[in-house]
Amino acid sequence: MPSFASELRRQLAARVAEPGPGRRAELAGLLDAAGTVDDTGVTIRTTSAPVARSVMRLWRSEFGLEPRLNPSSPGSFGRQRYAVRVGGNRAVQAVDELRVERSGATRGGAAGVSYLRGAFQGAGSLTGPGYRRGHHLEFVHESEEFVRRVADLSPVPLKVAHRRGRYVAYTKSAEGVTTILARMGLNDAVLEYEARAIVGEAKANANRVTNFDSANASRTAVAAALQGEALENLDPTSLPPALREMLELRLENPDASLAELAHLGGLTKSAANHRLRRLIEIAGGASNGPAGKGRNEGDPPSI
């Protein structure tokens, strides 16, 4: 199953076939993100077949060049890579024209948006919505100049960092991610991203609540067991009526929480807790013999 970022690249590549302005700026973004220029031509490499086909269409429509598509050696994780090559003097001249196009790109302008679209196809990535570590969209490249240009053209602030020999421009905010996607024309992707992010967050919250409830239940069971051990040897006839009633409630409901005991006895939680503590003190004094004054340390906890 393709990743969410791969699907975004496919959608961006599919839009190139539609007539409209900004095609050269988009090709300029692709060239800066994934291209290499030599004395005889230009090669753009990608792991996305739709992007490779898009690059071929752009060379043909914008410069009348006939590119060659060649599979290259697999990249990271064994993914197939494609190399789109154009050669000759016209190709070298086209590079200069694309650089002029790039220089006219501004934040919020049509050329700037198109350049971002090309840059994302060549060097962008996005974690899937609902990812456990949160939102993360980034542009990664060896060229600091390219990464800072992308940050300058972005509709939202991007942080720039140097990581493992490459430069990264990124955002970790949900609003930042959806704003960039929307500006690139991926409105359906924005809706899908938001919907899946909401589902992921709901699942994470449910897991946190479940874990919290489980921990509380475990603590309640342990405390109740310790109280039962301390109270089971008390003589009810030696206790005042209020404490005798609480002793019977605890022994008859060994797994009940403090709130449940209070409800069963028609008491407040504070009153129930006070009576349990008195019972535990009496049980501690009894276990220590006539000289015992009640235990201060090691008393079974109340709940």
Secondary structure, 3 states (H helix, E strand, C coil): CCCHHHHHHHHHHHHCCCCCCCHHHHHHHHHHHHEEEECCEEEEEECCHHHHHHHHHHHHHHHCCCCEEEEECCCHHHCCEEEEEEECHHHHHHHHHHHHHHHCCCCCCHHHHHHHHHHHHHHEEECCCCCCCCCCEEEEECCHHHHHHHHHHCCCCCEEEEECCEEEEEECCHHHHHHHHHHCCCHHHHHHHHHHHHHHHHHHHHHHHHHHHHHHHHHHHHHHHHHHHHHCCCCHHHCCHHHHHHHHHHHHCCCCCHHHHHHHHCCCHHHHHHHHHHHHHHHHHHHCCCCCCCCCCCCCCCC
